[in-house]
Amino acid sequence: MLGLTMAELTVGQSAQFAKTVSETDIYLFAGITGDMNPAHVNEQYAGQTFFKTRIAHGMLTAGFISTVIGCHLPGPGTVYLSQNLKFLVPVRIGDTITAKAEVMDLDEKKNRATLATECWNQNGEKVLTGMAVVSPPRAPKS
């Protein structure tokens, strides 16, 4: 099953994905990536920082945008070409993060879609913003 092709996308179209960040998510992400920064995995250390507790990796949060793009909009078969990010608020264990991608521009000649991307927590605080460029799947040849 392929996601939406360029012909099926429209400016303003959007999709979302939500997930509650668990302690296990943080440890698994740290293990997979090798990012053992104590701000993420050591409560005693993190308690001494201005965050006062462990926080999720920024790229773990950004990964939720990848879920939106790869599974929902445009969806399966999409190639992620670029992403810029601005981290606004830390994500903590137990936060429910909603990621959203919205089509801002379509370049049919290059088969490129520009998407506004953002994540926010259960309190409505925006935790991350950015822009992505993707190449939607092409329609299968007959």
Buried (B, 14 or more C-beta within 10 A) or exposed (E): EBBBBBEBBEEEBEBBBBBEBEEEBBEEBBEEEEBEEEBBBEEEEBEEEEEEEBBBBBEBBBBBBBBBBBBBBBBEBBBBEEBEBEBEBBBBBEBEBBBBBBBBEBEEEEBBBBBBBBBBBEEEEEBBBBBBBBBBBEEEEE
